[in-house]
Each structure stands twice: as C-alpha cells, then as structure tokens.
C-alpha cells in the first residue's frame, strides 16, 4: 500500500463515505446485508487473523512425519471475508450508532460463536489424531508429562509478557517477571527429571505433543523457552485470545440485548402503524385517495425485502454446512488412508515372516535328504 493509499484509508476511517462529497467504492451503506457487521465492531476473525503464519508448521511436519496438509494451521490463512470490509463504512456506522441503536453486536456474537465452535471442533480432531499417532503413556507418566507442559506454557507466557513490558519501557515490571521465570525454570527442570526417570531413554527422546486450547497449535514437551515465547506472543495466539475475549464479552449481554431489540422492533412497528393511521385519517378528511394503496404497496415491498434477506441467510447457512461436510469428509478420508497404510505394513511384515519360515523349512528338508543320502552311501 502506497503512502497515498494509507492517507486515503485514514481519511475514510475518520470521516466516512461522505468526505468531499464522494461515495464509497462499494456503493453500499453500512446497513446493507453484504457489509460485515463483525468488521463494523472491529472483531471480524478474517481481519484479526489476516496474514498470520503458524511458526509450528515445519516443526509439526518433522515431529509427526506428516504432509503439509495434515497441519491443523493450514486453515489459519482465512483469506478475505466474503462480506464487505470498508473503514469508511465503519466510520459511518459509529456516527449513526450514536443516534440510533442498530444491535449489530448480536450479529457479531453469532458470527464469533460459529467461528470458535468450528475451531474447537478442529482442536478435538487434532487431539484425536495425536492420540492415534503417539505412543500411549501410563496414567502416572502422562501426569508427569502434563506437569512439564503446564510449567513450560507458563514460562512461555511470562517470557512473552516480560518482553512486551520491556519494549513499552516498564523495565522494573519486566525484571520482576524474569525473576518469576527463573523460579519456574527450576520447577520445570525438576519436573523434567521426574518425567525422564519414569520412562526408558528411547521413549523419552521422542517428542510428545499437545494441542494449545486457545489456538489449536501443537506444543512439544522438549520446546525451549524461546520457541514457547514466540508462540504465546505471536499474532496467531494473541488473535485467538482477542476473539475469545470479545465473544465472552458479547455473550454476557446477548440475552438482554436480544430483549431490547425485540422491544425496539415492537415500538417501531407501533409507531409505523400509528403514522399510517394518521395519514389515512388526514387523507379522508382532505378528500384524498390512494393512501391505503400506497401503504399496502409499501408493506408488500417490505415483505419482499424480508423474504430476500431470509433467502440470502438460508443460502449462507447452506454454504457453511456444505463446507463443514466437505472438511469432515476430508478428515475421514485421511483417517482411512492412515489405516490402510498401517494394515498394508502389517501384511507386508506377515508375508516376509511367512517367506522366512518356508525358506527355513526347505533348508532343513534339504539337509535331512543330504544326510540320508550320505548314510546310504
């Protein structure tokens, strides 16, 4: 983006679509159904997670010996939002919201709720895939490994926070956190020693992974502090924290806001009916005709608009369900392919063992025949 484009975007954000008498490039208003309501409230996942690259992808491919498509973060590049994003429309909305409540926070909450529900489903699939590919540990060893994971995550979070405070100039707070990190490192070393002593050395060298509950990234038990700090301070993890916090904030007031929206719609309908009655009464007094016909046409047009909006929402839900089904089919095909590979390896090992046993029997048979021939001579 050039400097001119940046200045233009800043003016759009400050002054809206009407600056210098210009219209916005999409030729729509902020209230149009094609405009992203989550973007108007600055919480659209497509905007928050834009240009995010998972630093764990190459690590996961090595640890799991998997192809790139098996990494759960290939989905994090969400691309552009199917709805319109425009800073000028956001400025128009913020100005209009001061005069009238639009209740767009309800639409944004439903959008974020669907997004987080889909991400949580993918997290469970990632956990299941790890359970199928990693060696199963006993309950005691698993508890010790989990303790190491928890301490490592706490160190990574505090280290990322300490670096942030240092960059912002809060040196004393940063040094205090570094002292806490040193204590956590001592506890982690003790936990790692207990974990190492509870299992064979060959098994300990294998990387044990777990899935981050916030952003679905894979974390390894042997990850160093630097890599954990990069993860917990990275744009991907922080973006998911922002989305989840915004969702929790909107969910606290959603029921009350829905009630207010219903009451507002009822008040608006009553006001409209009263205005229609007043106009009809004035028309009869003045001898005018056509008021009822005009009202009837307006009601028909309003019903048609409502039907179009309902059809558009239905198509959008159908597309979302189709995408979920397609993703579920891909996951099923991936699991079936892994099972077929496992069975193929088992059959090949069985065939080799059968060939080795038949060759051993043939050698023993030949040796017995040669021995009998020698005795006959």
N, C-alpha and C positions, 0 to 999 in steps of 0.2 A: 504494500500500500504506500503510495507516494505521500509527500507532505501535504499536497493539495487535498488528497482524499481524506487524510486524517483531519484536517481542518474542517472539511465539509461534514464529516461524521460528528465532530464535536458540536458544530452549529446545529445539526439536526437533533442531536441529543438535548441541547439546551433550549431550542426554540420551536421544535416540532416541524410538522409538514408545511406550515403556513408561512415560513420565513420568506421574506421578499416576494410574497405573493405566489410562491411556487407550490406545485403539487408534488406529493411523494411519488417515487419511481414505480411503486406497485399500483397506484391509482386505486387504493382502498382506504377505508377508515379503520381505526383501531378496533372498532366493534365488529368488523367483518369476521365471519366464522373461519376464514382462511388464515387469520392472524393468530399466532401462538400466544395464548393467554399466559402460559408459564414464562415466556420471554418478557411479557409486559411487566411481570413481577420479579424479573431477574433471577429466575430459578429453573430455567429450561436445562435439562441434562445435556442436550446437544451443545449448548453454549458453554456450560461449566466444564464438560469433559472434552471440549474441542482440542485437537492436536495433542492428545495425551498418548504417550508411548509407554508401554509396560517395559520396565527395565528387567523384569524377571523372565521374559520370554526365552532368551537364549539360555539362561540358567536352567529353566524347566526342561527344555528340549534335551539338554545334556543329562540331567538327573533322571528323567523318565525314558530316555532314548525314544522320544516320540517325534512325530512330524509336526510341522508348524501349525497345522490346523487343529491339533489337539490342545494347543494352549488356550486356556479359557479367556485370554485377554485379546484375542484377535477380534473380538466383538467390541472392544472399547473405543475403537475409532468409529463413532456413531455416524459420522458424516453430517450432512446438512439436515436440519429439521425439515420435515415435509411441509410444515406451515411457515408462514412469513415471519421473518425477523427484520425489524427496522427500528433503529434508535429513534427516528423521528416519530414513529407511531407510539413508542414508549413515552416520549415526552408529551404527546397529545393525550394519552391515557392518564398520565399523572396529573395533568392540568384538569381533565374532566372529572377525575375521581374526587377532587376537592369539592366539586359542586354536586356530584351525584354518586351514590354507591353502586358499583357495577357487579359486585360479588364474584369477580374473576378469581379470587383466592380459592373458591370451591372447585372451579375447573382445574386450577393449578394443583390442588391437593389430589384430585383424582388422577391427574397425569403422573405425578410423582409416585403415587401409591402403586399404580400399574408398573411403572419402571422398576421400583425397588422390589416388588413382588417377583418380577421376571429375573432380576439379578439374584435374589435369594434362591430361586429355583435352580439357577445355574450353579450357585455355590454348593447346593446339596448334590448336584450331579458331579461336580469336581471332587467332593469328598468321597462319593461312591467310587469314582474312578481311582482315587488314591487307595481306597480300601482293597480294590481288586488287584492293583499292581504292586503294592508294597507288602513286604513280609509282615505277617500279623505278630504283634508282640503280646506278651502276657500282661495281665492287669497291673502287676507291680512295675514292670519295666515301662509300660505305657504311661503310668502315673509319673514316673521319674522323667521320662521324655517330655511330658506335658509341662512339668515344672521348669525344665530348661527353656522350653518355648516361651512360657509366660515371662520369665526373667529377661530373656533376650528381647521380647517385644517391648517390655517396659524400658529397657536400656535404649532401644532404638527411638522410642517416642521422646524420652527425656533428652537424648542427644540432639534430635531434630529441634526440639523446643529451645535448648540451650544455644544452638547455632542461630536460631531466629532472634532470640533476645540479644545475642552479641551483635548481630547485624543492625538491630534497631538502637543500639547504644546502651542497653541495660546490662552493663558489664558485671555488676555485683550479683544480680539475679542469675546471670549465666554461670558465674563461678560457683554459686550455691548449688545449682543443678549439677554441675560437673562433680562436686563432692558427693552428691547423692548417687551419681552414676558409678563412681569408684566403689561405693559400698555395694551396689547392685552387682558389679562385676565380680566381687569377691564371692557373693552368694551364688552367682552363676557358675563360677569355677568349681565350687563345692558340689553344686547340683550336677554338673557335667561329670565330675569324678565319680559320684554315686551311680550315675547312669552308665558310665564306662565299665565300672566294676560289676554291673548286674547282667552283662551280656558278653558273648565272645567278641574277640577283637575284630574278626572278619565281619560280623554283623554291625559292629559299631562304626566301621568305616563307611557303611552305606548311608547315603543321605536320606534322612527321614523328613518328609514334607508334611505341612499342614496348610489349610486354606485360611486366609485372612477373612474374618467375619464381616469386615466393613466393605472391602473392595474385591474380594474373591481372588486376590493374588496368592501365589504359592510362597511359603516361607520355609526355609530349611533349618534344621537343628544346628548345622555347622556354619550358618551365616555369621559373618563378622559384624561388628558394631557399625562399621561404615555403610555396609550394604543395607542393614536394617534402618539406619537413619535416613538413607536415600529413599527407602520405601515409604516410611511413615511421614517423611517431609515432602514427598513427591506430589505432583499435581493430581495424579490419579487417585491416591488415597485421600488427600485433602478434599478433592472434588466430591468424592462419595460421602465424606463426613458432612460437607456443606449441604448436599442433597438430603441426607437422612435427618439432619438437624432442622432443615426447612420443613420437611414433611412432618416431623414431630410437632413443630410449632403450629402448622396449619391444622393438624388433627385435633389439637386441644380446643379449638374454637369452631370446628366444622359444623357440629350439631347446632350450636347457637346461630351460626351464620346461615345455615340452611333454613332455620325457622324464620330469621329476619328476612331472608329472600322470599319465602312464601308469603309472609305478611306484606312485603313491599309489592309483590305481584297482585295480591288481592286489593290493596289500596289503589294501585294504578288502574286496575280493571274497574273498580267502583268509580274512580274519578272520570274515566273514559265514558262509562255508561251515563254518568250524570251530565257530562258535557254533551253527549249525544241527545239526551232528553231535552236539555236546554235549547240546543239548536233546532230540534224538531218542534219544540213549543214556539220558538221565535218564528220559525218558518210558517207555522199555521196562523199565527197572529198577523203576519205580514202578507198572507195570501200566497206565499211562495210554495213551489212544488219541487220534489226531487231530493229532499233531504234524506228521507228514508232509503231511497235508491242509492244515494251516494254512500250512506253508512253501510248498506248491505254489500256494495262493491268493495268497500274498504275491508269489511270483515272477510270477504272471500279472498281478497289478496293477502290478508294476514294469515288466513288458513293455508293458502298455497305456500307462502314463505315458511310456515311452520312445518309443513309436510316435506318441503325440500331440505330443510335443516335436519329433520328426522331421518330422511333417506341418506343424507350425507354422513350422519353419525353411524347409521347402520352399516354403510359401506366401509367406513373406517374401522369399525369393530370387526367386520368380516375379514378385512385385510390383516388386522392384528392377529386374529385367530389362525389365519392361514400361515402367517409367519411362524407362530408357535408350533403348529403341526409340522411344518417343514423342518424346524430345528429339532423337534422331538424325533422325527424320522431319521435325521442325520445322526443323532446320538444313538439310536437303536441300531442303525447300520454299522456304526463304529464299534459298538459292543459286540455285534455278531461277527464282525471281521476279526476282532481280537480273539473271540472264542474259537473261530475256525483255525486261526494261526496256531493257537495253543493245542487244539486237537491234532492238527497236521504234524506238529513237532512230536507229540506223543506217539502217533502212529509210526513216524519215521524211526523213532527210538525203538519201538517194538519190533519193526521189521529188521533193524540191524541186530537186535538181540537174537531173533529167530535165525537169521543167517549165521550168526556166530555159533549158535548151538548146533545147527545142522552140519556146519563145517567140522566142528569138534567130533560129532558122531561119525562122520565119514572118515576122519583121520584115524579114530580108534578102530573102525571096521577094517581099514586097510592094514593097520598094524597087526590086528589079530590074524588076518589072512596070510600076511607075510610070515608070521610066526608059525602058523600051522604048516606052511609050505616048507619052511626050514626043518621042522621036525620030520616031515615025510622024507626029505632027502636023507 
